[in-house]
Amino acid sequence: MTKTSQSDAPEFLPKLVTVLREGYGLQDLRADALAGLTVAIVALPLSMAIAIASGVGPERGLYTAIIGGFLVSAFGGSRFQVGGPAGAFIVLVAACVAATGIEGLVLATLLSGLLLIAVGVLRIGSYIRFIPYPVTVGFTAGIAVIIFASQLRDLFGLHLAVTEPGELLHKLPVLWQARGTANAAAFAVAGATIAMIVGLKRWRPGWPGMLMAVVVASVLVALFGLQVETIGTRFGGLPSGLPRPAVPEISAAKLWAALPWAVSFTLLGAIESLLSAVVADGMTGRRHRSNAELVAQGVANVGSALFGGICVTGTIARTATNVRAGSRGPVSGMLHAVFVLGFMLIAAPLAAYIPLAALAGVLAIVAWNMAEKEELWSLIRFSRADALVVLTTFALVIFRDLTTGIVVGVALGGAVFIRRMSDATEVGHHERKGRYDPSEASPSGLAVCYLRGPYFFGAAARLGAVLDQIADTPQGFAVDFTDVPFIDSSGARSFDLLAHKTARKGGKLFFTATNAEVRAMLQSHGLREPRVTYLDDIAAVEAVLAAARQEKLPESG
């Protein structure tokens, strides 16, 4: 086996196989069981709340956590990733349901799974990790705002005369018009739920605050007969088991309608899952396999769709909980899915008593925690360029859609990077510092230009005028590439034009200290002998010019 194949061999190998090969004993299983139970307690109310906020029944959130969560851990490229329905998808899923119905959502989830598998197999996951940090902060904060806005109806117990719009600008006027229907009991239940979660997190951080708050709220509503809407009154009872797997109805028209949503699910799912895996890496010192993770996310989405679930992705909150609970590997994520299934089988009838206001309180906390407030403020304060990227992404996510926010944010981030890299590239007449001064040619008539930094299209555009000024120097012009790590085709083209100008003025162009990659790019654009002379250093250029002058002296005599 070659060295390359050896390095590529584990790229798609599930971390479950790696963990089992390393040795997995009873003590590891005990630790994973405890971690899985802890995550399941967090995932149970969260999965139902996310599903309801997404415009589907709570049972679909549980199907997603059970099937999708199990497959993500079983086939994933991260030791600690826990998959399931995610708050980041609420906006997209709700919009997809409104546009295509439940059947269209399930089909879009299935297509997204196939696309994620393709993205992983084609090794595109390695590039998704390069999304600029301001973009991730901006779209995460935007999603948090939208999630919170989506819960205003249940937080205040409002009764709407029309269907609640998905877009924020249309949603707020509708909610405001229904302000007279606000239910004080629902608001009190939501406020008590939030207060209990916050209080337990502060004074008893090891306790399952979300589950306890939902249970207490449900008991109080039933005990005092409070007139608030519950899962049972809106959706009926939960099923006490998983449905049989079934392929959604497929036709050309349905595929065409579902495909744009599937692409959006794929983009957001890939970003969210890899971000979650990176968080787990930072907490544990491990390293995930990005392409294996994307393949697993694809398999999980296909599996979720077959059981009527919604989009699956790696979730940062549950993954972090898994790590903090002492997980030893993927088995804890698989057991979390088993525990959620057990809860559904045993306690399905009791779920009907859960007040929607309590679940809205849970998602309000999720939205608050999602908004990376310190990071957002830091980016706005310390860099105008980063502030432009993060605020543009944030605004587009809120007022347009997630996909547009990400695409435009990445484009702006790329433009900012190009500008910064261009500014880092310098043309100097001194080896260490200073800008080129055309009057500072050597006594031999040689002008020396020292380049520093990558010379690509951004730098070429900014420095072209300086190079043109340098080319007015007679006899010899040398460009030192010692501090140039690479050059692109636009940069090489600028030197091709420089060579033409130097030749017209009767001068000679020299390139010194070019590495193999830089020389190959320059030569691919016609910069070969005799148009250009490649030498090791400036001293060699001086020697060549001196020798040329000596040859001309007898003729002039």
Secondary structure, 3 states (H helix, E strand, C coil): CCHHHHHHHHHHCCHHHHHHHHCCCHHHHHHHHHHHHHHHHHHHHHHHHHHHHCCCCHHHHHHHHHHHHHHHHHHCCCCCCCEECCHHHHHHHHHHHHHHHHHHHHHHHHHHHHHHHHHHHCCCHHHHCCCCHHHHHHHHHHHHHHHHHHCHHHHCCCCCCCCCCCCHHHHHHHHHHCHHHCCHHHHHHHHHHHHHHHHHHHHCCCCCHHHHHHHHHHHHHHHHCCCCCEHHHHHCCCCCCCCCCCCCCCCHHHHHHHHHHHHHHHHHHHHHHHHHHHHHHHHHCCCCCHHHHHHHHHHHHHHHHHCCCCCCEECHHHHHHHHHCCCCCHHHHHHHHHHHHHHHHHHHHHHHHCEHHHHHHHHHHHHHHHCCHHHHHHHHHHCHHHHHHHHHHHHHHHHCCHHHHHHHHHHHHHHHHHHHHHHHCEEECCCCCCCCCCCCCCCCCEEEEEEECCECHHHHHHHHHHHHHHCCCCCEEEEEEEECCCECHHHHHHHHHHHHHHHHCCCEEEEECCCHHHHHHHHHCCCCCCCEEEECCHHHHHHHHHHHHHHHHHHHC
